[in-house]
Amino acid sequence: MTSTGLPKGTAPIKREYLVDAVPLVSVDVTVVASNGAVPLAGSTRKRSEMETEDEIVSSVAPKEPAEGKDGDGATEDADGEPPTKKVKLSGAQRRKLAKEEKRNKTGQNKGRRFQRVHDEQEICWKIACGLECPFGEKCRASHDLAAYLLGKPSDIFFPTSLSLSSSPPFVHVGDVDTEGTEAYKAAHPFIDLCPGASTATRCTYFEEYGECKANFKCRFLGAHLQYAPVNGEGGHRTLSVRANPERIEWAKAHAQELNMIQPDTAKSLRKREYKMEKTDEFRRILKEGEGKSMSFRGLLTKRADKEDEGDMAEDRDDETKGGSDVYIIERPEKKRLHWKDLTYLAPLTTVGNLPFRRLCTTLGVDITCGEMGLSHSFLQGSKEEWSLVRRHPSERIFGVQIAGNKPEQTTACADVIGNECSSIDFVDLNAGCPIDLVYQAGSGSALLNTAGKMGKCLIGMNYALGDVPVTLKMRTGVKDGFPTAHKLMPRLHDWAVGSVTLHGRSRQQRYTRLADWEYIKSCVQALRAHEATLADAVEGIDADVAMRSSGGLNYGFGPIPFWGNGDCFSGLEYWKTVEATGVDGIMIGRGALIKPWIFTEIKERRDWDISSRERLDLIRK
C-alpha cells in the first residue's frame, strides 16, 4: 500500500476534488520521459503554473535509493555501522508515553515569552518623576534627563476637539508634522531641549486629574511641558512638567474610587519595612497571655472598679497577671453599628466586585462589603488583594473582609488597613469560607474548630483598628449534624464583635440543601439571653459609664446586630424570615446575583416583575 504521508486513520481526498488557489494547466507527462521518467496511464495531469518542469519530473520520476541503503534495503549510518534496533515497548509503556505526549500538548503554555517595550535610552523612573533615586550611582538606569529628552521619540498625536470634524478626513492635522513649516515651529517650542515634544497633542490623564503620573516619560509630553524658571543671570534653561492645582483638588473631591494604596506602601510591605506599632504591642500582649484565652475588660470589671477601687482592683490585677485562665486587656472604644432594618450585600468572592456593588447601590442596598482577601497576601503588598479594598463614593456603608489563620497575621493586616484606608466603616473576619484551599490553611471555616484562636484574631483586629468595628461572618459548624455556632454566642461580647452574620449551613454542606433557619433562630435567642444577663448585671451603673454616647461610641455593652444568611430570593420572603427568626436582617448573596433588584423589593415590601427593557437599562448603568 502506497504511503500518503497522512496520520494513521486519515483518508486522503482524491486529487480531482482538490481546489488549487492558482489556475491549473494540463501538462503532458510524456514530455519528461526523455529524462528517465516513466509515463503514467493517461496522457495528461493537471499541475499548477507555478511548478517548473524539474518539479514535475521529480514528482513522477522513480526515486533513487537513499544514501546509505544497499541493494537489500538495509540502512547504514555514516560510519557504515548498522543502526541500532528500535526498542520494543510494552503496552503500558506505550500508553504512558502517549499520555505524557498528550499532557505536553495541553494546559498552560509555560514556554511563552512576554515582550516588554523599552526606551532606547532607559531613564530612571524616580529621576523622570523629579524625585531622588535611592540607588544613586548604583542605579542601572540612566540619570541624564537632558540626554533622554533630546533622544525621546516624537509624541503620539492625539487630536484636540477643535481638530475634529464630521466630514472626511474627520481629523485636520495641518502641517504640524512637516518640518520647516510655521505650524511645525509653533507646535514644537521646546525643539532645542526636547525635539519630540509637540503641543499639538493632548494628555487626557493630565486634563482629567491635573497632573500626569508618567511625567517626563509620557508619550504625550508636549501637552504638559513647560520651561522652568531660570535661576539667576546666565542660568541654563531647563524643562519641567506642569500641574493644575485646581484640577488636582477637583479630582480628589470627585474621586471615582477610594482607599487607593500608594506604590511606596506596597513596596515597603513586600520588603517587610512597614512599621506596625499596634501589631508589635499586641505581640507583646500575646506573649504575656500565652496559654490563656483572651477577653476584653467589659462593664462587669468597670462596675467592680466603681464599687471598690481597692480590693477589687487588686483582684483584677491578680487575674490579669496570671491568677486565672483568662487574660484580660483594655477594651477600646468602638463605633456602634446601627444596622436595624438595613439591607446587606454579601461579600461575594470573585463576583462581588466594585461595578456590581455600584449597581446594587442604585437598587437600594445599604451595606456593602468587598470580596474576601487573604491576610498574608495583603501583607505581601499584592496588587490583586489591595484592589479589593477600593470603594466607590456611592457605597453608603462599606467594609473589608479578610481571612487568616494566625492572630498576629490578622492583627497586622488590620493594622495596615486601618492606617492606609480611611474610607472603611468596618472590617469583617471570615470564619465561614468552605473552600478547601482556605480551610486546609487553617483559615475560613477552620477557625470554628479553634475558638480560642478565632477570639485572639478578633481581639487583635479590634486592638489595631481603633474605633473601627470588627464584624464576624461564620457558619453553623464544620461537619453536618454537629453545629457549634451556638457555643460561641456568649463569647462575642468578650471579643468585642460589632456584628455577627451566621450562614445556616455547615462547611461540609457547602451550598447544598436548604439553610437551617431554625438553628439560626436558636443562636439569636442564645445571644439575646446572654445580653439580658449582662444587662441585669450592670443595672444601676451610671449612664456615662455604661455608654459613652458622644460620637456614637460604645464603651462596652450594647446589642450586637445579628444577621442571617441563606436562601433568600424575594422581598416578601425576606420580611417573613426576619419576623419568624428575630434576626436584625438577612445578608443577601446568590439572591442578589440572580436579581439585583431584590433590594428594591425589600425596601418596598413587594415583588417586582421587572421587564426586559428595565434589565437592559440596569446593564447600561
Backbone torsions as a table, in degrees:
resi	resn	phi	psi	omega
1	MET	NA	132.2	-178.0
2	THR	-73.0	134.4	178.7
3	SER	-75.6	135.2	-179.9
4	THR	-97.1	-10.1	-177.3
5	GLY	78.7	4.4	179.9
6	LEU	-95.8	159.6	177.5
7	PRO	-59.3	153.8	-179.1
8	LYS	-61.0	133.0	-180.0
9	GLY	91.6	1.3	-179.7
10	THR	-101.3	125.7	179.5
11	ALA	-88.5	127.0	179.9
12	PRO	-73.1	151.7	176.6
13	ILE	-85.5	136.9	179.7
14	LYS	-61.9	145.7	-174.1
15	ARG	-61.4	-34.5	-176.9
16	GLU	-68.9	-13.6	179.7
17	TYR	-99.4	0.2	178.9
18	LEU	-85.4	139.2	179.3
19	VAL	-109.4	117.7	178.1
20	ASP	-84.6	152.8	-179.1
21	ALA	-78.0	-13.8	-178.8
22	VAL	-119.5	158.9	179.8
23	PRO	-58.7	147.4	-178.7
24	LEU	-104.1	147.1	177.0
25	VAL	-129.1	158.5	177.7
26	SER	-89.9	130.9	-179.4
27	VAL	-120.9	128.1	178.8
28	ASP	-78.5	114.9	-176.9
29	VAL	-67.7	-23.1	-177.0
30	THR	-69.6	-14.3	-178.9
31	VAL	-69.5	-16.4	-177.7
32	VAL	-101.2	6.2	-178.6
33	ALA	-64.8	-29.4	-179.1
34	SER	-68.0	-20.1	179.7
35	ASN	-89.9	7.2	178.0
36	GLY	102.8	4.2	-179.0
37	ALA	-84.0	154.8	178.3
38	VAL	-100.1	122.3	-179.8
39	PRO	-62.4	141.7	178.5
40	LEU	-88.1	165.1	175.3
41	ALA	-64.7	127.1	-173.6
42	GLY	97.2	142.7	-172.3
43	SER	-85.0	-21.0	-174.6
44	THR	-135.2	156.3	170.6
45	ARG	-139.2	150.2	-179.3
46	LYS	-86.3	127.7	176.8
47	ARG	-134.6	159.1	-179.4
48	SER	-73.7	149.8	177.4
49	GLU	-65.2	-22.7	-176.9
50	MET	-74.2	-15.9	-178.8
51	GLU	-79.6	144.0	176.8
52	THR	-93.4	169.8	-179.1
53	GLU	-65.3	-36.4	179.4
54	ASP	-63.4	-37.2	179.3
55	GLU	-66.6	-37.5	178.8
56	ILE	-66.2	-40.6	179.4
57	VAL	-62.0	-44.0	-176.9
58	SER	-65.9	-26.2	-177.7
59	SER	-81.5	-24.8	-177.2
60	VAL	-109.1	-16.4	-179.3
61	ALA	-75.4	150.6	178.5
62	PRO	-66.5	142.9	-177.2
63	LYS	-71.5	140.2	173.5
64	GLU	-79.2	150.2	177.2
65	PRO	-58.9	137.1	-179.1
66	ALA	-67.4	154.0	-178.7
67	GLU	-63.8	132.1	-179.6
68	GLY	97.8	-3.0	-179.8
69	LYS	-98.1	138.8	174.2
70	ASP	-97.3	-175.3	-176.7
71	GLY	-66.1	-24.6	-177.4
72	ASP	-86.9	-2.2	179.1
73	GLY	91.3	-0.1	178.9
74	ALA	-77.2	148.0	-177.5
75	THR	-105.3	151.1	176.8
76	GLU	-134.6	152.8	178.0
77	ASP	-85.1	-172.5	-175.0
78	ALA	-64.4	-28.4	-179.2
79	ASP	-88.1	2.8	-178.9
80	GLY	81.6	4.9	179.9
81	GLU	-86.6	145.4	176.4
82	PRO	-65.8	143.9	-178.4
83	PRO	-69.7	157.5	177.4
84	THR	-69.4	143.4	-178.8
85	LYS	-72.2	147.6	178.5
86	LYS	-68.5	129.9	-177.7
87	VAL	-72.1	131.3	177.2
88	LYS	-84.3	128.3	-178.8
89	LEU	-104.0	148.9	175.9
90	SER	-75.9	170.5	179.6
91	GLY	-62.4	-38.9	179.7
92	ALA	-66.3	-39.3	179.0
93	GLN	-66.7	-40.7	178.2
94	ARG	-64.1	-40.7	178.7
95	ARG	-65.6	-36.5	179.1
96	LYS	-66.3	-43.2	177.8
97	LEU	-64.5	-40.1	178.6
98	ALA	-64.6	-37.6	179.4
99	LYS	-67.1	-41.7	178.1
100	GLU	-65.6	-40.3	178.2
101	GLU	-63.5	-40.0	178.6
102	LYS	-66.8	-38.2	179.7
103	ARG	-66.2	-36.2	179.6
104	ASN	-67.9	-25.5	-178.8
105	LYS	-86.6	-9.4	-177.2
106	THR	-118.6	173.6	176.6
107	GLY	83.4	-167.7	-176.9
108	GLN	-69.6	137.0	177.3
109	ASN	-85.5	96.1	-177.2
110	LYS	-82.7	-1.5	177.9
111	GLY	-90.1	4.4	-179.0
112	ARG	-68.0	147.7	176.1
113	ARG	-121.5	117.7	-179.0
114	PHE	-88.1	119.4	-178.0
115	GLN	-83.3	145.5	178.6
116	ARG	-127.2	134.7	-178.0
117	VAL	-86.3	128.7	179.3
118	HIS	-119.5	152.2	171.2
119	ASP	-73.1	151.7	177.4
120	GLU	-60.7	-38.6	174.9
121	GLN	-117.1	103.3	-175.1
122	GLU	-75.4	121.8	179.3
123	ILE	-99.3	143.9	178.1
124	CYS	-63.3	133.8	-176.7
125	TRP	-62.6	-38.9	179.7
126	LYS	-64.2	-42.4	179.5
127	ILE	-66.2	-39.5	179.2
128	ALA	-64.8	-25.6	179.1
129	CYS	-93.9	5.4	178.8
130	GLY	77.5	22.0	-178.8
131	LEU	-110.3	174.8	179.6
132	GLU	-94.4	130.9	-178.8
133	CYS	-77.9	126.7	-178.8
134	PRO	-70.5	-16.7	-178.1
135	PHE	-89.1	-16.7	177.9
136	GLY	61.1	-131.1	-178.2
137	GLU	-70.6	-17.3	179.8
138	LYS	-79.8	-6.3	-178.6
139	CYS	-64.8	136.5	-178.0
140	ARG	-78.7	-18.4	179.6
141	ALA	-92.0	163.8	-178.1
142	SER	-76.8	145.9	175.9
143	HIS	-109.9	6.5	-179.1
144	ASP	-88.1	90.6	-176.7
145	LEU	-68.5	-36.9	-179.2
146	ALA	-63.0	-44.0	178.8
147	ALA	-66.4	-35.4	178.9
148	TYR	-64.8	-42.8	-179.2
149	LEU	-67.8	-34.6	178.6
150	LEU	-66.3	-35.2	-179.3
151	GLY	-99.3	7.5	-177.6
152	LYS	-67.3	137.1	178.5
153	PRO	-61.0	157.6	179.9
154	SER	-61.6	148.0	179.9
155	ASP	-62.4	148.7	173.2
156	ILE	-76.3	129.1	-177.3
157	PHE	-77.5	122.8	174.3
158	PHE	-123.7	111.5	-170.1
159	PRO	-67.1	147.9	173.3
160	THR	-81.4	166.9	-179.4
161	SER	-64.7	-26.0	-179.5
162	LEU	-72.0	-24.4	-178.2
163	SER	-89.4	1.8	-179.9
164	LEU	-95.5	147.5	178.4
165	SER	-146.2	168.1	-179.4
166	SER	-92.0	-0.1	-179.8
167	SER	-115.8	151.2	179.5
168	PRO	-58.4	143.3	3.5
169	PRO	-85.2	14.3	173.1
170	PHE	74.5	-29.0	177.6
171	VAL	-126.5	120.7	-179.4
172	HIS	-104.0	103.1	-176.5
173	VAL	-84.9	-35.9	-175.7
174	GLY	81.7	-149.2	-177.5
175	ASP	-106.7	29.7	-177.0
176	VAL	-68.9	-20.4	-179.9
177	ASP	-100.3	-1.3	-179.8
178	THR	-95.0	112.1	-177.0
179	GLU	-64.5	142.9	178.2
180	GLY	93.8	-17.0	-179.7
181	THR	-81.4	161.3	178.8
182	GLU	-65.0	-37.4	179.0
183	ALA	-64.2	-36.9	179.3
184	TYR	-67.2	-42.4	179.5
185	LYS	-65.2	-37.9	179.6
186	ALA	-68.5	-32.8	-178.2
187	ALA	-85.2	-9.2	-179.2
188	HIS	-126.9	68.6	-178.7
189	PRO	-75.4	-12.9	-177.6
190	PHE	-106.6	30.4	-172.2
191	ILE	-64.5	-22.6	-179.7
192	ASP	-76.9	-29.5	-178.1
193	LEU	-110.9	-29.9	-179.9
194	CYS	-145.4	85.0	-174.8
195	PRO	-61.8	-26.4	-175.8
196	GLY	-82.6	-11.5	-177.8
197	ALA	-76.9	132.3	-178.7
198	SER	-130.5	127.9	178.1
199	THR	-78.4	-2.9	179.4
200	ALA	-80.0	-8.7	-179.3
201	THR	-96.9	174.8	179.9
202	ARG	-127.6	144.7	170.3
203	CYS	-112.9	103.6	-174.9
204	THR	-65.8	-30.5	178.3
205	TYR	-66.2	-41.4	177.9
206	PHE	-65.3	-40.3	179.7
207	GLU	-65.6	-33.2	-176.4
208	GLU	-82.6	-43.5	-171.6
209	TYR	-109.4	-4.0	176.8
210	GLY	83.6	-6.8	177.3
211	GLU	-155.7	151.5	-179.8
212	CYS	-109.4	124.3	-178.0
213	LYS	-71.6	-20.5	178.7
214	ALA	-77.4	-18.8	178.6
215	ASN	51.9	-125.7	-175.4
216	PHE	-71.1	-14.5	179.2
217	LYS	-87.2	-0.9	-178.3
218	CYS	-65.2	137.9	178.0
219	ARG	-81.0	-0.8	174.0
220	PHE	-120.7	40.8	-169.9
221	LEU	-59.0	-37.4	-176.1
222	GLY	-60.9	-19.2	-179.2
223	ALA	-73.2	-20.3	-179.4
224	HIS	-139.2	36.7	178.3
225	LEU	-107.8	145.4	179.3
226	GLN	-152.0	163.0	173.7
227	TYR	-78.6	133.0	177.5
228	ALA	-78.5	152.0	177.9
229	PRO	-59.8	140.8	-179.8
230	VAL	-82.1	130.4	179.8
231	ASN	-87.5	106.1	176.3
232	GLY	74.7	175.0	179.3
233	GLU	-76.9	139.8	179.4
234	GLY	79.0	7.8	178.9
235	GLY	-74.2	155.5	-179.6
236	HIS	-83.7	145.0	177.0
237	ARG	-76.5	134.5	177.9
238	THR	-129.2	168.3	-179.3
239	LEU	-108.3	152.3	175.9
240	SER	-143.0	164.1	-179.8
241	VAL	-97.3	131.5	-178.7
242	ARG	-76.0	157.4	173.3
243	ALA	-141.6	148.9	179.8
244	ASN	-113.6	96.0	-175.7
245	PRO	-58.4	-38.0	-179.6
246	GLU	-64.5	-41.7	179.7
247	ARG	-69.7	-32.5	177.8
248	ILE	-63.4	-45.3	178.4
249	GLU	-65.4	-38.4	178.3
250	TRP	-63.9	-40.9	-179.3
251	ALA	-65.2	-37.1	177.9
252	LYS	-66.5	-38.8	-179.5
253	ALA	-72.3	-25.5	-178.1
254	HIS	-115.4	36.7	-178.8
255	ALA	-64.4	136.5	178.5
256	GLN	-82.6	-20.2	178.8
257	GLU	-139.8	137.7	178.3
258	LEU	-111.0	171.0	179.4
259	ASN	63.2	46.4	177.2
260	MET	-88.6	123.4	-180.0
261	ILE	-82.7	141.4	-178.8
262	GLN	-80.1	147.8	-179.9
263	PRO	-59.0	-35.9	179.7
264	ASP	-65.6	-34.6	177.8
265	THR	-66.3	-44.7	178.4
266	ALA	-61.9	-37.9	179.7
267	LYS	-66.3	-42.8	179.5
268	SER	-65.8	-31.4	175.8
269	LEU	-68.6	-42.7	179.6
270	ARG	-63.2	-36.6	-178.3
271	LYS	-90.4	3.5	178.7
272	ARG	59.1	41.2	178.7
273	GLU	-110.0	1.5	-178.4
274	TYR	-75.4	131.1	-178.4
275	LYS	-85.7	126.5	179.4
276	MET	-125.5	88.0	-175.5
277	GLU	-68.5	-44.2	-178.9
278	LYS	-66.3	-35.0	177.7
279	THR	-65.8	-40.1	177.9
280	ASP	-64.1	-38.9	177.4
281	GLU	-64.4	-40.5	-178.9
282	PHE	-69.9	-32.5	175.4
283	ARG	-61.3	-38.2	177.1
284	ARG	-64.9	-40.2	178.4
285	ILE	-64.0	-41.9	178.6
286	LEU	-62.2	-37.1	180.0
287	LYS	-68.1	-39.5	179.0
288	GLU	-67.9	-36.7	-178.6
289	GLY	-98.0	26.3	-177.4
290	GLU	-62.4	133.6	179.8
291	GLY	86.5	2.8	-179.7
292	LYS	-123.8	155.2	171.1
293	SER	-78.0	153.3	-174.3
294	MET	-112.1	150.5	179.5
295	SER	-153.0	149.0	172.9
296	PHE	-80.6	148.3	174.2
297	ARG	-75.7	118.2	-176.2
298	GLY	-106.3	-153.3	-174.1
299	LEU	-71.2	-27.3	-177.9
300	LEU	-64.5	-44.0	177.5
301	THR	-71.2	-31.2	176.4
302	LYS	-65.3	-37.9	178.5
303	ARG	-66.1	-39.4	178.8
304	ALA	-63.5	-40.8	178.1
305	ASP	-62.7	-36.9	-176.2
306	LYS	-71.9	-39.8	-176.8
307	GLU	-74.0	-42.1	-177.1
308	ASP	-148.6	99.3	-175.6
309	GLU	-78.9	-0.5	-179.6
310	GLY	-97.7	-81.7	-174.1
311	ASP	-62.4	-44.5	-177.5
312	MET	-65.5	-36.7	179.4
313	ALA	-65.6	-39.0	177.7
314	GLU	-65.1	-40.3	177.8
315	ASP	-62.6	-37.8	179.7
316	ARG	-66.4	-38.9	178.6
317	ASP	-65.1	-40.1	177.2
318	ASP	-62.6	-37.7	179.8
319	GLU	-66.1	-40.3	-179.0
320	THR	-68.0	-36.1	-174.9
321	LYS	-80.6	-12.7	177.1
322	GLY	145.2	6.4	-179.7
323	GLY	-83.4	4.7	-178.7
324	SER	-145.5	169.1	176.6
325	ASP	-84.0	0.7	-178.4
326	VAL	-114.8	128.1	176.2
327	TYR	-99.6	116.1	-173.2
328	ILE	-103.4	134.3	176.3
329	ILE	-125.1	165.9	-177.6
330	GLU	-65.8	139.4	-179.1
331	ARG	-89.3	125.5	178.5
332	PRO	-76.2	153.6	175.9
333	GLU	-73.7	136.3	-175.4
334	LYS	-128.6	149.5	171.7
335	LYS	-71.9	134.1	178.2
336	ARG	-78.2	145.4	179.6
337	LEU	-100.5	105.4	178.2
338	HIS	-94.6	84.9	-172.6
339	TRP	-109.4	14.6	-179.1
340	LYS	-64.5	132.1	176.9
341	ASP	65.8	21.4	174.3
342	LEU	-99.1	163.5	177.7
343	THR	-104.0	145.8	-170.1
344	TYR	-133.9	121.9	175.2
345	LEU	-92.1	127.5	-177.8
346	ALA	-66.4	149.6	175.7
347	PRO	-76.4	82.5	-173.9
348	LEU	-75.5	115.5	-179.0
349	THR	-67.2	131.3	178.5
350	THR	73.5	-17.0	-179.3
351	VAL	-121.6	-18.5	179.5
352	GLY	-85.3	51.9	-175.9
353	ASN	-81.3	177.9	-174.7
354	LEU	-61.4	-45.9	178.5
355	PRO	-60.0	-39.5	179.5
356	PHE	-67.7	-39.1	178.3
357	ARG	-65.7	-37.6	176.6
358	ARG	-62.2	-41.0	177.6
359	LEU	-61.4	-42.3	-178.6
360	CYS	-68.8	-31.4	178.0
361	THR	-65.6	-32.4	176.9
362	THR	-71.9	-14.9	-177.9
363	LEU	-106.1	6.9	169.5
364	GLY	113.9	3.6	-180.0
365	VAL	-73.6	142.4	-178.0
366	ASP	-101.9	-39.3	-175.3
367	ILE	-117.3	127.5	176.8
368	THR	-126.7	153.6	-179.5
369	CYS	-139.3	138.3	179.7
370	GLY	-68.0	166.8	178.8
371	GLU	-64.7	154.4	-179.1
372	MET	-62.2	131.9	175.8
373	GLY	-120.4	147.3	179.9
374	LEU	-85.6	131.4	-174.0
375	SER	-62.2	-38.7	-179.1
376	HIS	-68.5	-29.7	176.5
377	SER	-72.0	-36.0	174.0
378	PHE	-59.8	-44.6	-176.6
379	LEU	-72.2	-15.6	175.3
380	GLN	-90.5	1.2	178.5
381	GLY	73.0	27.9	-178.1
382	SER	-64.6	127.6	178.7
383	LYS	-63.6	-40.5	-179.2
384	GLU	-62.7	-38.8	-177.5
385	GLU	-73.7	-40.9	-178.0
386	TRP	-73.6	-16.2	174.4
387	SER	-70.5	-16.9	-178.2
388	LEU	-75.7	-13.8	-178.6
389	VAL	-93.2	-1.2	-177.8
390	ARG	-68.8	143.5	-174.5
391	ARG	-132.0	141.1	174.7
392	HIS	-93.4	144.4	-179.2
393	PRO	-58.0	-22.6	-179.3
394	SER	-75.1	-12.8	178.7
395	GLU	-78.4	115.3	-172.6
396	ARG	-69.0	-53.8	177.5
397	ILE	-123.9	120.8	-172.8
398	PHE	-129.8	139.3	177.2
399	GLY	-134.8	169.7	-179.8
400	VAL	-120.7	136.5	178.7
401	GLN	-110.0	132.1	179.0
402	ILE	-126.6	158.2	176.5
403	ALA	-131.8	138.7	179.8
404	GLY	-160.3	165.6	-177.7
405	ASN	-119.8	2.7	-179.8
406	LYS	-134.9	137.0	178.9
407	PRO	-59.6	-40.0	179.5
408	GLU	-63.8	-36.0	-177.7
409	GLN	-70.1	-48.9	179.7
410	THR	-66.8	-34.4	177.6
411	THR	-65.9	-44.9	178.5
412	ALA	-63.0	-40.9	178.7
413	CYS	-62.7	-45.4	178.2
414	ALA	-64.5	-35.1	178.7
415	ASP	-62.2	-46.1	-179.8
416	VAL	-67.6	-42.8	179.6
417	ILE	-62.0	-42.2	178.8
418	GLY	-64.7	-32.8	-179.5
419	ASN	-79.0	-38.0	-170.6
420	GLU	-97.8	-19.3	-175.7
421	CYS	-118.2	103.9	-177.4
422	SER	-85.9	-15.6	-176.4
423	SER	-105.6	58.1	177.9
424	ILE	-130.0	131.5	-177.5
425	ASP	-95.7	-24.4	177.5
426	PHE	-162.4	161.9	175.5
427	VAL	-124.7	129.8	-174.8
428	ASP	-107.6	134.7	175.1
429	LEU	-97.3	124.2	-179.0
430	ASN	-85.3	114.7	174.9
431	ALA	-123.2	32.5	-177.6
432	GLY	-140.7	-0.8	-177.7
433	CYS	-65.9	124.1	-177.2
434	PRO	-92.7	0.2	-176.0
435	ILE	-61.2	137.1	-176.4
436	ASP	-59.0	-43.3	-177.6
437	LEU	-60.6	-39.7	179.5
438	VAL	-75.5	-43.4	-177.4
439	TYR	-64.2	-43.4	-178.0
440	GLN	-68.1	-21.2	176.2
441	ALA	-83.5	-2.7	179.5
442	GLY	90.3	7.4	179.9
443	SER	-102.6	-178.2	176.7
444	GLY	62.6	-133.6	-176.8
445	SER	-67.6	-12.3	176.7
446	ALA	-65.6	-23.1	178.1
447	LEU	-65.8	-21.4	178.4
448	LEU	-66.2	-22.6	177.1
449	ASN	-80.9	-18.4	-178.4
450	THR	-128.8	79.7	-176.3
451	ALA	-62.7	-34.9	179.6
452	GLY	-62.9	-42.3	177.9
453	LYS	-65.5	-41.5	178.9
454	MET	-62.2	-40.1	178.0
455	GLY	-62.6	-40.9	178.0
456	LYS	-66.3	-35.7	176.3
457	CYS	-62.3	-45.2	-179.1
458	LEU	-66.6	-41.6	180.0
459	ILE	-66.0	-42.9	178.8
460	GLY	-63.7	-41.0	178.1
461	MET	-64.6	-42.0	176.3
462	ASN	-61.3	-39.3	-179.0
463	TYR	-65.4	-37.5	-175.2
464	ALA	-82.9	-25.8	-172.2
465	LEU	-91.1	-2.8	179.5
466	GLY	68.4	-123.8	-177.5
467	ASP	-89.2	2.6	177.7
468	VAL	-76.9	124.6	-177.4
469	PRO	-68.6	155.1	175.5
470	VAL	-116.4	126.9	-179.8
471	THR	-111.2	169.0	-175.3
472	LEU	-134.8	132.4	173.4
473	LYS	-119.6	127.7	-172.9
474	MET	-143.9	172.1	175.0
475	ARG	-112.2	175.0	-178.5
476	THR	-66.2	-28.8	-179.1
477	GLY	171.9	-169.2	-179.4
478	VAL	-94.8	-47.4	-176.3
479	LYS	-105.2	151.2	175.4
480	ASP	-65.7	137.0	177.5
481	GLY	82.1	-1.2	179.6
482	PHE	-130.2	67.9	-179.8
483	PRO	-70.5	142.7	-178.6
484	THR	-128.2	-4.5	-174.3
485	ALA	-63.9	-33.6	-177.1
486	HIS	-64.5	-25.6	179.6
487	LYS	-72.2	-21.0	-177.2
488	LEU	-89.3	-13.9	-175.3
489	MET	-57.5	-45.4	-179.4
490	PRO	-67.5	-13.4	-175.6
491	ARG	-97.8	-5.0	-176.2
492	LEU	-64.5	-36.9	178.6
493	HIS	-69.0	-34.4	177.4
494	ASP	-64.7	-28.4	-179.4
495	TRP	-95.0	3.4	178.3
496	ALA	58.1	43.6	178.0
497	VAL	-74.4	127.7	-178.6
498	GLY	-79.7	-31.0	179.1
499	SER	-161.5	149.5	-179.5
500	VAL	-129.2	138.5	175.8
501	THR	-121.7	128.2	-178.2
502	LEU	-116.3	118.2	174.3
503	HIS	-85.0	127.4	-172.9
504	GLY	-78.1	34.7	175.8
505	ARG	-136.4	156.8	175.7
506	SER	-87.1	170.1	178.0
507	ARG	-65.8	-39.5	179.5
508	GLN	-66.6	-31.4	-178.6
509	GLN	-74.2	-24.3	-176.5
510	ARG	55.2	-117.2	-179.6
511	TYR	-117.9	17.8	177.9
512	THR	-87.4	153.5	-179.3
513	ARG	60.7	171.7	-175.0
514	LEU	-81.2	154.1	176.3
515	ALA	-69.7	146.5	-177.7
516	ASP	-90.4	89.8	-178.6
517	TRP	-76.0	-22.1	175.3
518	GLU	-66.5	-38.4	177.4
519	TYR	-69.4	-38.6	176.3
520	ILE	-59.6	-40.9	178.5
521	LYS	-61.7	-41.4	179.2
522	SER	-65.9	-34.2	177.3
523	CYS	-69.3	-38.5	175.8
524	VAL	-60.4	-44.9	-179.9
525	GLN	-64.4	-37.9	178.9
526	ALA	-65.5	-41.0	179.3
527	LEU	-67.2	-44.7	-179.2
528	ARG	-66.7	-34.4	177.5
529	ALA	-65.5	-40.2	177.8
530	HIS	-66.4	-39.6	177.9
531	GLU	-65.8	-34.2	176.1
532	ALA	-65.2	-37.3	176.9
533	THR	-64.6	-41.5	177.2
534	LEU	-64.5	-39.0	179.9
535	ALA	-63.6	-39.1	177.4
536	ASP	-67.2	-34.7	-177.7
537	ALA	-70.2	-32.0	-176.4
538	VAL	-101.2	10.4	-179.1
539	GLU	-63.6	131.3	179.6
540	GLY	97.8	-6.9	177.7
541	ILE	-75.3	145.1	-179.9
542	ASP	-57.5	146.6	-176.9
543	ALA	-63.8	-33.7	-178.4
544	ASP	-70.9	-20.8	176.3
545	VAL	-85.0	-41.3	-176.7
546	ALA	-71.1	-34.7	-175.2
547	MET	-146.3	120.8	171.9
548	ARG	-90.0	95.1	-171.6
549	SER	-79.7	-16.6	-177.2
550	SER	-65.3	126.6	-179.7
551	GLY	74.5	10.7	178.9
552	GLY	70.8	30.3	-177.3
553	LEU	-93.5	138.1	179.8
554	ASN	-104.9	117.1	-174.3
555	TYR	-77.5	-34.5	-178.3
556	GLY	-167.5	-17.5	-175.1
557	PHE	-142.8	143.3	177.5
558	GLY	170.6	153.4	179.7
559	PRO	-60.6	131.1	177.9
560	ILE	-83.5	123.9	175.9
561	PRO	-59.1	129.3	-177.5
562	PHE	-115.0	123.9	-179.0
563	TRP	-117.6	137.4	172.5
564	GLY	-97.1	165.1	-177.6
565	ASN	-152.9	132.9	174.8
566	GLY	131.4	123.1	170.1
567	ASP	61.3	49.0	173.8
568	CYS	-118.8	114.8	-172.9
569	PHE	-128.0	9.8	177.7
570	SER	-155.3	158.4	-179.5
571	GLY	-67.3	-40.8	179.8
572	LEU	-66.3	-39.3	177.2
573	GLU	-65.1	-34.1	178.9
574	TYR	-58.4	-54.9	-175.6
575	TRP	-70.0	-32.0	177.2
576	LYS	-63.9	-41.8	180.0
577	THR	-70.9	-38.5	178.8
578	VAL	-60.7	-45.8	-179.3
579	GLU	-68.0	-32.0	-176.2
580	ALA	-79.4	-29.0	-173.8
581	THR	-106.4	-20.5	-179.5
582	GLY	84.5	10.7	177.0
583	VAL	-73.0	158.3	177.8
584	ASP	-77.5	-20.5	179.3
585	GLY	178.9	175.6	-180.0
586	ILE	-123.0	127.5	174.6
587	MET	-76.5	126.3	-175.8
588	ILE	-99.0	125.9	178.7
589	GLY	-117.5	-89.5	-178.0
590	ARG	-64.4	-28.1	176.8
591	GLY	-60.8	-35.0	177.8
592	ALA	-74.6	-30.8	176.6
593	LEU	-68.6	-38.2	-179.6
594	ILE	-71.0	-45.7	178.2
595	LYS	-146.2	100.3	-179.3
596	PRO	-60.1	-21.1	-179.8
597	TRP	-76.6	8.6	177.4
598	ILE	-63.1	-27.8	178.8
599	PHE	-69.4	-33.2	173.4
600	THR	-66.4	-40.0	177.0
601	GLU	-61.5	-39.5	-179.9
602	ILE	-67.7	-43.9	-179.2
603	LYS	-63.0	-42.7	-175.3
604	GLU	-94.7	-0.9	178.0
605	ARG	52.6	53.2	179.6
606	ARG	-155.1	163.5	172.3
607	ASP	-91.5	135.6	-176.2
608	TRP	-112.3	111.3	175.8
609	ASP	-87.0	85.3	-171.8
610	ILE	-75.7	140.5	-179.1
611	SER	-83.8	165.9	-180.0
612	SER	-65.7	-36.3	178.5
613	ARG	-64.7	-40.3	178.6
614	GLU	-65.7	-34.0	177.0
615	ARG	-66.8	-40.8	177.5
616	LEU	-65.5	-36.4	177.1
617	ASP	-62.7	-35.3	177.2
618	LEU	-65.6	-40.0	179.7
619	ILE	-66.4	-35.6	-179.7
620	ARG	-64.0	-25.3	179.9
621	LYS	-66.8	NA	NA
